[in-house]
């Protein structure tokens, strides 16, 4: 099993979180985590991940959200 990919997009405004997620997805991982700190980034990354064939589980944290992406 490969190493866990974590994209820390906290503090970035859209569309940067989606761009960073797109770069991580380019290597076609089975799963990855994306950290975001605003609702717009959470929604945009989730929408993008869904179109790329990933299911997204969202956990709300004190400082934002952790999006766990898993390939369908």
PDB file of N, CA, C, O and CB in Angstrom:
ATOM      1  N   UNK A   1       0.847  -1.187   0.000  1.00  0.00           N
ATOM      2  CA  UNK A   1       0.000   0.000   0.000  1.00  0.00           C
ATOM      3  C   UNK A   1       0.885   1.241   0.000  1.00  0.00           C
ATOM      4  O   UNK A   1       1.874   1.303   0.730  1.00  0.00           O
ATOM      5  CB  UNK A   1      -0.959   0.004   1.224  1.00  0.00           C
ATOM      6  N   UNK A   2       0.528   2.226  -0.819  1.00  0.00           N
ATOM      7  CA  UNK A   2       1.322   3.442  -0.940  1.00  0.00           C
ATOM      8  C   UNK A   2       1.138   4.350   0.253  1.00  0.00           C
ATOM      9  O   UNK A   2       0.286   4.123   1.113  1.00  0.00           O
ATOM     10  CB  UNK A   2       0.964   4.180  -2.204  1.00  0.00           C
ATOM     11  N   UNK A   3       1.955   5.382   0.283  1.00  0.00           N
ATOM     12  CA  UNK A   3       1.857   6.308   1.399  1.00  0.00           C
ATOM     13  C   UNK A   3       0.597   7.141   1.275  1.00  0.00           C
ATOM     14  O   UNK A   3       0.061   7.327   0.183  1.00  0.00           O
ATOM     15  CB  UNK A   3       3.090   7.211   1.467  1.00  0.00           C
ATOM     16  N   UNK A   4       0.139   7.631   2.396  1.00  0.00           N
ATOM     17  CA  UNK A   4      -1.081   8.419   2.453  1.00  0.00           C
ATOM     18  C   UNK A   4      -0.814   9.821   1.887  1.00  0.00           C
ATOM     19  O   UNK A   4       0.177  10.462   2.238  1.00  0.00           O
ATOM     20  CB  UNK A   4      -1.613   8.501   3.911  1.00  0.00           C
ATOM     21  N   UNK A   5      -1.693  10.278   1.026  1.00  0.00           N
ATOM     22  CA  UNK A   5      -1.559  11.620   0.445  1.00  0.00           C
ATOM     23  C   UNK A   5      -2.461  12.578   1.220  1.00  0.00           C
ATOM     24  O   UNK A   5      -3.652  12.322   1.399  1.00  0.00           O
ATOM     25  CB  UNK A   5      -1.924  11.620  -1.084  1.00  0.00           C
ATOM     26  N   UNK A   6      -1.880  13.674   1.671  1.00  0.00           N
ATOM     27  CA  UNK A   6      -2.642  14.707   2.368  1.00  0.00           C
ATOM     28  C   UNK A   6      -2.399  16.029   1.646  1.00  0.00           C
ATOM     29  O   UNK A   6      -1.256  16.451   1.469  1.00  0.00           O
ATOM     30  CB  UNK A   6      -2.233  14.802   3.888  1.00  0.00           C
ATOM     31  N   UNK A   7      -3.481  16.675   1.232  1.00  0.00           N
ATOM     32  CA  UNK A   7      -3.407  17.991   0.605  1.00  0.00           C
ATOM     33  C   UNK A   7      -3.870  18.996   1.648  1.00  0.00           C
ATOM     34  O   UNK A   7      -5.035  18.987   2.045  1.00  0.00           O
ATOM     35  CB  UNK A   7      -4.282  18.070  -0.712  1.00  0.00           C
ATOM     36  N   UNK A   8      -2.965  19.865   2.094  1.00  0.00           N
ATOM     37  CA  UNK A   8      -3.326  20.887   3.076  1.00  0.00           C
ATOM     38  C   UNK A   8      -3.647  22.175   2.324  1.00  0.00           C
ATOM     39  O   UNK A   8      -2.748  22.929   1.949  1.00  0.00           O
ATOM     40  CB  UNK A   8      -2.174  21.112   4.120  1.00  0.00           C
ATOM     41  N   UNK A   9      -4.938  22.418   2.111  1.00  0.00           N
ATOM     42  CA  UNK A   9      -5.375  23.593   1.361  1.00  0.00           C
ATOM     43  C   UNK A   9      -5.959  24.657   2.289  1.00  0.00           C
ATOM     44  O   UNK A   9      -6.654  25.566   1.836  1.00  0.00           O
ATOM     45  CB  UNK A   9      -6.407  23.195   0.305  1.00  0.00           C
ATOM     46  N   UNK A  10      -5.676  24.543   3.584  1.00  0.00           N
ATOM     47  CA  UNK A  10      -6.176  25.552   4.529  1.00  0.00           C
ATOM     48  C   UNK A  10      -5.492  26.883   4.232  1.00  0.00           C
ATOM     49  O   UNK A  10      -4.296  26.942   3.947  1.00  0.00           O
ATOM     50  CB  UNK A  10      -5.920  25.115   6.017  1.00  0.00           C
ATOM     51  N   UNK A  11      -6.287  27.949   4.306  1.00  0.00           N
ATOM     52  CA  UNK A  11      -5.749  29.282   4.059  1.00  0.00           C
ATOM     53  C   UNK A  11      -5.724  29.661   2.589  1.00  0.00           C
ATOM     54  O   UNK A  11      -5.362  30.786   2.244  1.00  0.00           O
ATOM     55  CB  UNK A  11      -4.369  29.377   4.614  1.00  0.00           C
ATOM     56  N   UNK A  12      -6.108  28.729   1.715  1.00  0.00           N
ATOM     57  CA  UNK A  12      -6.123  29.026   0.283  1.00  0.00           C
ATOM     58  C   UNK A  12      -7.542  29.379  -0.157  1.00  0.00           C
ATOM     59  O   UNK A  12      -8.514  28.776   0.298  1.00  0.00           O
ATOM     60  CB  UNK A  12      -5.583  27.823  -0.535  1.00  0.00           C
ATOM     61  N   UNK A  13      -7.646  30.366  -1.050  1.00  0.00           N
ATOM     62  CA  UNK A  13      -8.967  30.723  -1.557  1.00  0.00           C
ATOM     63  C   UNK A  13      -9.188  30.032  -2.897  1.00  0.00           C
ATOM     64  O   UNK A  13      -8.235  29.706  -3.605  1.00  0.00           O
ATOM     65  CB  UNK A  13      -9.116  32.266  -1.698  1.00  0.00           C
ATOM     66  N   UNK A  14     -10.438  29.818  -3.231  1.00  0.00           N
ATOM     67  CA  UNK A  14     -10.772  29.131  -4.481  1.00  0.00           C
ATOM     68  C   UNK A  14     -10.274  29.963  -5.656  1.00  0.00           C
ATOM     69  O   UNK A  14     -10.321  31.192  -5.614  1.00  0.00           O
ATOM     70  CB  UNK A  14     -12.307  28.884  -4.594  1.00  0.00           C
ATOM     71  N   UNK A  15      -9.804  29.304  -6.691  1.00  0.00           N
ATOM     72  CA  UNK A  15      -9.899  27.862  -6.953  1.00  0.00           C
ATOM     73  C   UNK A  15      -8.687  27.062  -6.494  1.00  0.00           C
ATOM     74  O   UNK A  15      -8.561  25.896  -6.869  1.00  0.00           O
ATOM     75  CB  UNK A  15     -10.101  27.635  -8.413  1.00  0.00           C
ATOM     76  N   UNK A  16      -7.795  27.636  -5.702  1.00  0.00           N
ATOM     77  CA  UNK A  16      -6.549  26.959  -5.350  1.00  0.00           C
ATOM     78  C   UNK A  16      -6.738  25.587  -4.681  1.00  0.00           C
ATOM     79  O   UNK A  16      -6.007  24.658  -5.024  1.00  0.00           O
ATOM     80  CB  UNK A  16      -5.757  27.841  -4.440  1.00  0.00           C
ATOM     81  N   UNK A  17      -7.680  25.418  -3.746  1.00  0.00           N
ATOM     82  CA  UNK A  17      -7.857  24.078  -3.162  1.00  0.00           C
ATOM     83  C   UNK A  17      -8.206  23.018  -4.207  1.00  0.00           C
ATOM     84  O   UNK A  17      -7.746  21.880  -4.109  1.00  0.00           O
ATOM     85  CB  UNK A  17      -8.946  24.116  -2.102  1.00  0.00           C
ATOM     86  N   UNK A  18      -9.011  23.379  -5.200  1.00  0.00           N
ATOM     87  CA  UNK A  18      -9.366  22.435  -6.265  1.00  0.00           C
ATOM     88  C   UNK A  18      -8.132  22.129  -7.122  1.00  0.00           C
ATOM     89  O   UNK A  18      -7.918  20.982  -7.512  1.00  0.00           O
ATOM     90  CB  UNK A  18     -10.517  23.006  -7.148  1.00  0.00           C
ATOM     91  N   UNK A  19      -7.331  23.139  -7.411  1.00  0.00           N
ATOM     92  CA  UNK A  19      -6.115  22.942  -8.216  1.00  0.00           C
ATOM     93  C   UNK A  19      -5.149  22.003  -7.491  1.00  0.00           C
ATOM     94  O   UNK A  19      -4.571  21.109  -8.108  1.00  0.00           O
ATOM     95  CB  UNK A  19      -5.421  24.304  -8.511  1.00  0.00           C
ATOM     96  N   UNK A  20      -4.976  22.205  -6.180  1.00  0.00           N
ATOM     97  CA  UNK A  20      -4.082  21.343  -5.401  1.00  0.00           C
ATOM     98  C   UNK A  20      -4.623  19.905  -5.360  1.00  0.00           C
ATOM     99  O   UNK A  20      -3.854  18.947  -5.434  1.00  0.00           O
ATOM    100  CB  UNK A  20      -3.913  21.899  -3.959  1.00  0.00           C
ATOM    101  N   UNK A  21      -5.938  19.763  -5.242  1.00  0.00           N
ATOM    102  CA  UNK A  21      -6.558  18.435  -5.246  1.00  0.00           C
ATOM    103  C   UNK A  21      -6.378  17.771  -6.609  1.00  0.00           C
ATOM    104  O   UNK A  21      -6.099  16.575  -6.696  1.00  0.00           O
ATOM    105  CB  UNK A  21      -8.061  18.531  -4.890  1.00  0.00           C
ATOM    106  N   UNK A  22      -6.539  18.556  -7.664  1.00  0.00           N
ATOM    107  CA  UNK A  22      -6.369  18.032  -9.026  1.00  0.00           C
ATOM    108  C   UNK A  22      -4.953  17.484  -9.215  1.00  0.00           C
ATOM    109  O   UNK A  22      -4.773  16.425  -9.816  1.00  0.00           O
ATOM    110  CB  UNK A  22      -6.661  19.134 -10.075  1.00  0.00           C
ATOM    111  N   UNK A  23      -3.941  18.208  -8.701  1.00  0.00           N
ATOM    112  CA  UNK A  23      -2.554  17.743  -8.799  1.00  0.00           C
ATOM    113  C   UNK A  23      -2.378  16.408  -8.086  1.00  0.00           C
ATOM    114  O   UNK A  23      -1.708  15.510  -8.595  1.00  0.00           O
ATOM    115  CB  UNK A  23      -1.591  18.787  -8.209  1.00  0.00           C
ATOM    116  N   UNK A  24      -2.986  16.279  -6.896  1.00  0.00           N
ATOM    117  CA  UNK A  24      -2.860  15.042  -6.116  1.00  0.00           C
ATOM    118  C   UNK A  24      -3.578  13.882  -6.805  1.00  0.00           C
ATOM    119  O   UNK A  24      -3.081  12.756  -6.800  1.00  0.00           O
ATOM    120  CB  UNK A  24      -3.425  15.242  -4.697  1.00  0.00           C
ATOM    121  N   UNK A  25      -4.736  14.151  -7.393  1.00  0.00           N
ATOM    122  CA  UNK A  25      -5.518  13.105  -8.070  1.00  0.00           C
ATOM    123  C   UNK A  25      -4.832  12.643  -9.353  1.00  0.00           C
ATOM    124  O   UNK A  25      -5.087  11.536  -9.827  1.00  0.00           O
ATOM    125  CB  UNK A  25      -6.932  13.615  -8.389  1.00  0.00           C
ATOM    126  N   UNK A  26      -3.972  13.476  -9.911  1.00  0.00           N
ATOM    127  CA  UNK A  26      -3.293  13.127 -11.163  1.00  0.00           C
ATOM    128  C   UNK A  26      -2.515  11.817 -11.057  1.00  0.00           C
ATOM    129  O   UNK A  26      -2.345  11.114 -12.052  1.00  0.00           O
ATOM    130  CB  UNK A  26      -2.352  14.246 -11.572  1.00  0.00           C
ATOM    131  N   UNK A  27      -2.042  11.489  -9.855  1.00  0.00           N
ATOM    132  CA  UNK A  27      -1.294  10.236  -9.674  1.00  0.00           C
ATOM    133  C   UNK A  27      -2.226   9.040  -9.427  1.00  0.00           C
ATOM    134  O   UNK A  27      -1.768   7.930  -9.155  1.00  0.00           O
ATOM    135  CB  UNK A  27      -0.311  10.378  -8.501  1.00  0.00           C
ATOM    136  N   UNK A  28      -3.531   9.283  -9.526  1.00  0.00           N
ATOM    137  CA  UNK A  28      -4.571   8.260  -9.388  1.00  0.00           C
ATOM    138  C   UNK A  28      -4.468   7.444  -8.095  1.00  0.00           C
ATOM    139  O   UNK A  28      -4.422   6.215  -8.138  1.00  0.00           O
ATOM    140  CB  UNK A  28      -4.511   7.328 -10.564  1.00  0.00           C
ATOM    141  N   UNK A  29      -4.432   8.132  -6.940  1.00  0.00           N
ATOM    142  CA  UNK A  29      -4.377   7.397  -5.670  1.00  0.00           C
ATOM    143  C   UNK A  29      -5.721   6.717  -5.376  1.00  0.00           C
ATOM    144  O   UNK A  29      -6.768   7.152  -5.857  1.00  0.00           O
ATOM    145  CB  UNK A  29      -3.996   8.353  -4.509  1.00  0.00           C
ATOM    146  N   UNK A  30      -5.672   5.657  -4.589  1.00  0.00           N
ATOM    147  CA  UNK A  30      -6.916   5.001  -4.159  1.00  0.00           C
ATOM    148  C   UNK A  30      -7.672   5.899  -3.190  1.00  0.00           C
ATOM    149  O   UNK A  30      -8.902   5.933  -3.179  1.00  0.00           O
ATOM    150  CB  UNK A  30      -6.618   3.630  -3.500  1.00  0.00           C
ATOM    151  N   UNK A  31      -6.903   6.630  -2.369  1.00  0.00           N
ATOM    152  CA  UNK A  31      -7.513   7.499  -1.364  1.00  0.00           C
ATOM    153  C   UNK A  31      -6.571   8.653  -1.046  1.00  0.00           C
ATOM    154  O   UNK A  31      -5.354   8.541  -1.192  1.00  0.00           O
ATOM    155  CB  UNK A  31      -7.854   6.704  -0.077  1.00  0.00           C
ATOM    156  N   UNK A  32      -7.156   9.760  -0.611  1.00  0.00           N
ATOM    157  CA  UNK A  32      -6.366  10.883  -0.141  1.00  0.00           C
ATOM    158  C   UNK A  32      -7.218  11.741   0.769  1.00  0.00           C
ATOM    159  O   UNK A  32      -8.442  11.615   0.783  1.00  0.00           O
ATOM    160  CB  UNK A  32      -5.818  11.710  -1.319  1.00  0.00           C
ATOM    161  N   UNK A  33      -6.580  12.608   1.525  1.00  0.00           N
ATOM    162  CA  UNK A  33      -7.281  13.528   2.415  1.00  0.00           C
ATOM    163  C   UNK A  33      -6.984  14.950   1.972  1.00  0.00           C
ATOM    164  O   UNK A  33      -5.861  15.275   1.586  1.00  0.00           O
ATOM    165  CB  UNK A  33      -6.865  13.308   3.900  1.00  0.00           C
ATOM    166  N   UNK A  34      -8.013  15.797   2.033  1.00  0.00           N
ATOM    167  CA  UNK A  34      -7.850  17.206   1.691  1.00  0.00           C
ATOM    168  C   UNK A  34      -8.322  18.020   2.894  1.00  0.00           C
ATOM    169  O   UNK A  34      -9.440  17.837   3.375  1.00  0.00           O
ATOM    170  CB  UNK A  34      -8.653  17.586   0.381  1.00  0.00           C
ATOM    171  N   UNK A  35      -7.465  18.919   3.376  1.00  0.00           N
ATOM    172  CA  UNK A  35      -7.812  19.780   4.501  1.00  0.00           C
ATOM    173  C   UNK A  35      -8.173  21.160   3.971  1.00  0.00           C
ATOM    174  O   UNK A  35      -7.388  21.779   3.252  1.00  0.00           O
ATOM    175  CB  UNK A  35      -6.644  19.867   5.525  1.00  0.00           C
ATOM    176  N   UNK A  36      -9.360  21.643   4.324  1.00  0.00           N
ATOM    177  CA  UNK A  36      -9.803  22.972   3.894  1.00  0.00           C
ATOM    178  C   UNK A  36     -10.376  23.710   5.100  1.00  0.00           C
ATOM    179  O   UNK A  36     -10.737  23.095   6.103  1.00  0.00           O
ATOM    180  CB  UNK A  36     -10.865  22.873   2.745  1.00  0.00           C
ATOM    181  N   UNK A  37     -10.454  25.035   4.991  1.00  0.00           N
ATOM    182  CA  UNK A  37     -10.942  25.805   6.134  1.00  0.00           C
ATOM    183  C   UNK A  37     -12.106  26.738   5.796  1.00  0.00           C
ATOM    184  O   UNK A  37     -12.390  27.678   6.539  1.00  0.00           O
ATOM    185  CB  UNK A  37      -9.816  26.610   6.710  1.00  0.00           C
ATOM    186  N   UNK A  38     -12.773  26.476   4.679  1.00  0.00           N
ATOM    187  CA  UNK A  38     -13.956  27.277   4.372  1.00  0.00           C
ATOM    188  C   UNK A  38     -14.973  26.446   3.579  1.00  0.00           C
ATOM    189  O   UNK A  38     -14.632  25.462   2.924  1.00  0.00           O
ATOM    190  CB  UNK A  38     -13.560  28.545   3.578  1.00  0.00           C
ATOM    191  N   UNK A  39     -16.221  26.878   3.665  1.00  0.00           N
ATOM    192  CA  UNK A  39     -17.318  26.120   3.071  1.00  0.00           C
ATOM    193  C   UNK A  39     -17.209  26.059   1.546  1.00  0.00           C
ATOM    194  O   UNK A  39     -17.476  25.018   0.947  1.00  0.00           O
ATOM    195  CB  UNK A  39     -18.653  26.736   3.471  1.00  0.00           C
ATOM    196  N   UNK A  40     -16.817  27.166   0.918  1.00  0.00           N
ATOM    197  CA  UNK A  40     -16.710  27.181  -0.549  1.00  0.00           C
ATOM    198  C   UNK A  40     -15.694  26.144  -1.019  1.00  0.00           C
ATOM    199  O   UNK A  40     -15.955  25.410  -1.972  1.00  0.00           O
ATOM    200  CB  UNK A  40     -16.309  28.590  -1.055  1.00  0.00           C
ATOM    201  N   UNK A  41     -14.549  26.077  -0.365  1.00  0.00           N
ATOM    202  CA  UNK A  41     -13.523  25.099  -0.746  1.00  0.00           C
ATOM    203  C   UNK A  41     -14.038  23.686  -0.517  1.00  0.00           C
ATOM    204  O   UNK A  41     -13.814  22.803  -1.345  1.00  0.00           O
ATOM    205  CB  UNK A  41     -12.217  25.330   0.052  1.00  0.00           C
ATOM    206  N   UNK A  42     -14.722  23.465   0.594  1.00  0.00           N
ATOM    207  CA  UNK A  42     -15.284  22.137   0.897  1.00  0.00           C
ATOM    208  C   UNK A  42     -16.230  21.708  -0.223  1.00  0.00           C
ATOM    209  O   UNK A  42     -16.140  20.583  -0.715  1.00  0.00           O
ATOM    210  CB  UNK A  42     -16.034  22.148   2.265  1.00  0.00           C
ATOM    211  N   UNK A  43     -17.127  22.591  -0.622  1.00  0.00           N
ATOM    212  CA  UNK A  43     -18.115  22.252  -1.657  1.00  0.00           C
ATOM    213  C   UNK A  43     -17.458  22.061  -3.019  1.00  0.00           C
ATOM    214  O   UNK A  43     -17.802  21.128  -3.744  1.00  0.00           O
ATOM    215  CB  UNK A  43     -19.185  23.343  -1.747  1.00  0.00           C
ATOM    216  N   UNK A  44     -16.514  22.935  -3.376  1.00  0.00           N
ATOM    217  CA  UNK A  44     -15.870  22.848  -4.690  1.00  0.00           C
ATOM    218  C   UNK A  44     -14.986  21.615  -4.820  1.00  0.00           C
ATOM    219  O   UNK A  44     -14.995  20.953  -5.858  1.00  0.00           O
ATOM    220  CB  UNK A  44     -15.046  24.094  -4.949  1.00  0.00           C
ATOM    221  N   UNK A  45     -14.220  21.301  -3.775  1.00  0.00           N
ATOM    222  CA  UNK A  45     -13.367  20.108  -3.813  1.00  0.00           C
ATOM    223  C   UNK A  45     -14.235  18.854  -3.858  1.00  0.00           C
ATOM    224  O   UNK A  45     -13.926  17.915  -4.591  1.00  0.00           O
ATOM    225  CB  UNK A  45     -12.417  20.066  -2.585  1.00  0.00           C
ATOM    226  N   UNK A  46     -15.316  18.830  -3.081  1.00  0.00           N
ATOM    227  CA  UNK A  46     -16.226  17.677  -3.077  1.00  0.00           C
ATOM    228  C   UNK A  46     -16.818  17.463  -4.465  1.00  0.00           C
ATOM    229  O   UNK A  46     -16.848  16.337  -4.962  1.00  0.00           O
ATOM    230  CB  UNK A  46     -17.357  17.875  -2.039  1.00  0.00           C
ATOM    231  N   UNK A  47     -17.285  18.536  -5.089  1.00  0.00           N
ATOM    232  CA  UNK A  47     -17.873  18.443  -6.423  1.00  0.00           C
ATOM    233  C   UNK A  47     -16.845  17.929  -7.432  1.00  0.00           C
ATOM    234  O   UNK A  47     -17.148  17.053  -8.241  1.00  0.00           O
ATOM    235  CB  UNK A  47     -18.418  19.813  -6.867  1.00  0.00           C
ATOM    236  N   UNK A  48     -15.638  18.472  -7.381  1.00  0.00           N
ATOM    237  CA  UNK A  48     -14.584  18.043  -8.301  1.00  0.00           C
ATOM    238  C   UNK A  48     -14.236  16.564  -8.078  1.00  0.00           C
ATOM    239  O   UNK A  48     -14.131  15.799  -9.037  1.00  0.00           O
ATOM    240  CB  UNK A  48     -13.325  18.922  -8.122  1.00  0.00           C
ATOM    241  N   UNK A  49     -14.062  16.174  -6.831  1.00  0.00           N
ATOM    242  CA  UNK A  49     -13.700  14.786  -6.517  1.00  0.00           C
ATOM    243  C   UNK A  49     -14.776  13.818  -7.005  1.00  0.00           C
ATOM    244  O   UNK A  49     -14.460  12.749  -7.528  1.00  0.00           O
ATOM    245  CB  UNK A  49     -13.485  14.615  -4.999  1.00  0.00           C
ATOM    246  N   UNK A  50     -16.035  14.184  -6.839  1.00  0.00           N
ATOM    247  CA  UNK A  50     -17.133  13.335  -7.317  1.00  0.00           C
ATOM    248  C   UNK A  50     -17.065  13.138  -8.820  1.00  0.00           C
ATOM    249  O   UNK A  50     -17.277  12.029  -9.312  1.00  0.00           O
ATOM    250  CB  UNK A  50     -18.482  13.939  -6.935  1.00  0.00           C
ATOM    251  N   UNK A  51     -16.771  14.201  -9.554  1.00  0.00           N
ATOM    252  CA  UNK A  51     -16.700  14.078 -11.014  1.00  0.00           C
ATOM    253  C   UNK A  51     -15.499  13.244 -11.450  1.00  0.00           C
ATOM    254  O   UNK A  51     -15.486  12.698 -12.553  1.00  0.00           O
ATOM    255  CB  UNK A  51     -16.631  15.463 -11.660  1.00  0.00           C
ATOM    256  N   UNK A  52     -14.488  13.146 -10.580  1.00  0.00           N
ATOM    257  CA  UNK A  52     -13.285  12.370 -10.896  1.00  0.00           C
ATOM    258  C   UNK A  52     -13.382  10.922 -10.409  1.00  0.00           C
ATOM    259  O   UNK A  52     -12.414  10.167 -10.499  1.00  0.00           O
ATOM    260  CB  UNK A  52     -12.063  13.035 -10.280  1.00  0.00           C
ATOM    261  N   UNK A  53     -14.554  10.539  -9.893  1.00  0.00           N
ATOM    262  CA  UNK A  53     -14.755   9.139  -9.488  1.00  0.00           C
ATOM    263  C   UNK A  53     -14.390   8.825  -8.054  1.00  0.00           C
ATOM    264  O   UNK A  53     -14.076   7.679  -7.732  1.00  0.00           O
ATOM    265  CB  UNK A  53     -13.970   8.261 -10.369  1.00  0.00           C
ATOM    266  N   UNK A  54     -14.426   9.824  -7.186  1.00  0.00           N
ATOM    267  CA  UNK A  54     -14.123   9.615  -5.764  1.00  0.00           C
ATOM    268  C   UNK A  54     -15.360   9.872  -4.916  1.00  0.00           C
ATOM    269  O   UNK A  54     -16.117  10.809  -5.166  1.00  0.00           O
ATOM    270  CB  UNK A  54     -12.965  10.531  -5.309  1.00  0.00           C
ATOM    271  N   UNK A  55     -15.553   9.018  -3.901  1.00  0.00           N
ATOM    272  CA  UNK A  55     -16.570   9.276  -2.887  1.00  0.00           C
ATOM    273  C   UNK A  55     -15.899  10.132  -1.821  1.00  0.00           C
ATOM    274  O   UNK A  55     -14.718   9.953  -1.525  1.00  0.00           O
ATOM    275  CB  UNK A  55     -17.164   7.931  -2.279  1.00  0.00           C
ATOM    276  N   UNK A  56     -16.659  11.068  -1.244  1.00  0.00           N
ATOM    277  CA  UNK A  56     -16.088  11.999  -0.272  1.00  0.00           C
ATOM    278  C   UNK A  56     -16.809  11.871   1.063  1.00  0.00           C
ATOM    279  O   UNK A  56     -18.037  11.926   1.129  1.00  0.00           O
ATOM    280  CB  UNK A  56     -16.170  13.449  -0.790  1.00  0.00           C
ATOM    281  N   UNK A  57     -16.028  11.701   2.122  1.00  0.00           N
ATOM    282  CA  UNK A  57     -16.548  11.713   3.487  1.00  0.00           C
ATOM    283  C   UNK A  57     -15.981  12.966   4.147  1.00  0.00           C
ATOM    284  O   UNK A  57     -14.772  13.198   4.131  1.00  0.00           O
ATOM    285  CB  UNK A  57     -16.159  10.391   4.290  1.00  0.00           C
ATOM    286  N   UNK A  58     -16.878  13.775   4.730  1.00  0.00           N
ATOM    287  CA  UNK A  58     -16.460  15.052   5.304  1.00  0.00           C
ATOM    288  C   UNK A  58     -16.549  15.001   6.824  1.00  0.00           C
ATOM    289  O   UNK A  58     -17.568  14.604   7.389  1.00  0.00           O
ATOM    290  CB  UNK A  58     -17.322  16.205   4.754  1.00  0.00           C
ATOM    291  N   UNK A  59     -15.470  15.409   7.469  1.00  0.00           N
ATOM    292  CA  UNK A  59     -15.443  15.511   8.925  1.00  0.00           C
ATOM    293  C   UNK A  59     -15.179  16.962   9.282  1.00  0.00           C
ATOM    294  O   UNK A  59     -14.210  17.557   8.810  1.00  0.00           O
ATOM    295  CB  UNK A  59     -14.359  14.565   9.552  1.00  0.00           C
ATOM    296  N   UNK A  60     -16.052  17.541  10.126  1.00  0.00           N
ATOM    297  CA  UNK A  60     -15.820  18.928  10.540  1.00  0.00           C
ATOM    298  C   UNK A  60     -14.829  18.930  11.698  1.00  0.00           C
ATOM    299  O   UNK A  60     -14.975  18.175  12.660  1.00  0.00           O
ATOM    300  CB  UNK A  60     -17.161  19.632  10.949  1.00  0.00           C
ATOM    301  N   UNK A  61     -13.822  19.787  11.590  1.00  0.00           N
ATOM    302  CA  UNK A  61     -12.785  19.921  12.619  1.00  0.00           C
ATOM    303  C   UNK A  61     -12.889  21.320  13.222  1.00  0.00           C
ATOM    304  O   UNK A  61     -13.653  22.157  12.740  1.00  0.00           O
ATOM    305  CB  UNK A  61     -11.349  19.668  12.024  1.00  0.00           C
ATOM    306  N   UNK A  62     -12.117  21.567  14.277  1.00  0.00           N
ATOM    307  CA  UNK A  62     -12.118  22.899  14.887  1.00  0.00           C
ATOM    308  C   UNK A  62     -11.696  23.978  13.904  1.00  0.00           C
ATOM    309  O   UNK A  62     -12.238  25.084  13.902  1.00  0.00           O
ATOM    310  CB  UNK A  62     -11.200  22.923  16.093  1.00  0.00           C
ATOM    311  N   UNK A  63     -10.702  23.635  13.054  1.00  0.00           N
ATOM    312  CA  UNK A  63     -10.138  24.641  12.147  1.00  0.00           C
ATOM    313  C   UNK A  63     -10.570  24.460  10.699  1.00  0.00           C
ATOM    314  O   UNK A  63      -9.916  24.975   9.791  1.00  0.00           O
ATOM    315  CB  UNK A  63      -8.639  24.606  12.222  1.00  0.00           C
ATOM    316  N   UNK A  64     -11.657  23.737  10.470  1.00  0.00           N
ATOM    317  CA  UNK A  64     -12.144  23.561   9.104  1.00  0.00           C
ATOM    318  C   UNK A  64     -12.715  22.187   8.869  1.00  0.00           C
ATOM    319  O   UNK A  64     -13.467  21.669   9.695  1.00  0.00           O
ATOM    320  CB  UNK A  64     -11.043  23.815   8.123  1.00  0.00           C
ATOM    321  N   UNK A  65     -12.358  21.586   7.737  1.00  0.00           N
ATOM    322  CA  UNK A  65     -12.919  20.301   7.344  1.00  0.00           C
ATOM    323  C   UNK A  65     -11.831  19.376   6.826  1.00  0.00           C
ATOM    324  O   UNK A  65     -10.866  19.821   6.205  1.00  0.00           O
ATOM    325  CB  UNK A  65     -14.002  20.490   6.284  1.00  0.00           C
ATOM    326  N   UNK A  66     -11.997  18.086   7.087  1.00  0.00           N
ATOM    327  CA  UNK A  66     -11.149  17.077   6.490  1.00  0.00           C
ATOM    328  C   UNK A  66     -12.015  16.298   5.514  1.00  0.00           C
ATOM    329  O   UNK A  66     -13.023  15.707   5.902  1.00  0.00           O
ATOM    330  CB  UNK A  66     -10.502  16.141   7.573  1.00  0.00           C
ATOM    331  N   UNK A  67     -11.623  16.297   4.255  1.00  0.00           N
ATOM    332  CA  UNK A  67     -12.344  15.566   3.217  1.00  0.00           C
ATOM    333  C   UNK A  67     -11.550  14.316   2.898  1.00  0.00           C
ATOM    334  O   UNK A  67     -10.405  14.397   2.453  1.00  0.00           O
ATOM    335  CB  UNK A  67     -12.562  16.441   1.935  1.00  0.00           C
ATOM    336  N   UNK A  68     -12.150  13.169   3.123  1.00  0.00           N
ATOM    337  CA  UNK A  68     -11.495  11.895   2.815  1.00  0.00           C
ATOM    338  C   UNK A  68     -12.051  11.406   1.480  1.00  0.00           C
ATOM    339  O   UNK A  68     -13.240  11.107   1.367  1.00  0.00           O
ATOM    340  CB  UNK A  68     -11.726  10.828   3.961  1.00  0.00           C
ATOM    341  N   UNK A  69     -11.190  11.326   0.480  1.00  0.00           N
ATOM    342  CA  UNK A  69     -11.585  10.921  -0.861  1.00  0.00           C
ATOM    343  C   UNK A  69     -11.164   9.472  -1.073  1.00  0.00           C
ATOM    344  O   UNK A  69     -10.018   9.099  -0.822  1.00  0.00           O
ATOM    345  CB  UNK A  69     -10.954  11.854  -1.941  1.00  0.00           C
ATOM    346  N   UNK A  70     -12.109   8.666  -1.539  1.00  0.00           N
ATOM    347  CA  UNK A  70     -11.812   7.260  -1.800  1.00  0.00           C
ATOM    348  C   UNK A  70     -12.342   6.920  -3.184  1.00  0.00           C
ATOM    349  O   UNK A  70     -13.491   7.214  -3.516  1.00  0.00           O
ATOM    350  CB  UNK A  70     -12.440   6.325  -0.707  1.00  0.00           C
ATOM    351  N   UNK A  71     -11.486   6.297  -3.985  1.00  0.00           N
ATOM    352  CA  UNK A  71     -11.856   5.936  -5.351  1.00  0.00           C
ATOM    353  C   UNK A  71     -13.021   4.951  -5.328  1.00  0.00           C
ATOM    354  O   UNK A  71     -13.040   4.011  -4.534  1.00  0.00           O
ATOM    355  CB  UNK A  71     -10.647   5.332  -6.107  1.00  0.00           C
ATOM    356  N   UNK A  72     -13.999   5.184  -6.218  1.00  0.00           N
ATOM    357  CA  UNK A  72     -15.158   4.283  -6.330  1.00  0.00           C
ATOM    358  C   UNK A  72     -14.762   2.985  -6.983  1.00  0.00           C
ATOM    359  O   UNK A  72     -15.602   2.103  -7.163  1.00  0.00           O
ATOM    360  CB  UNK A  72     -16.290   4.942  -7.124  1.00  0.00           C
TER     361      UNK A  72
END
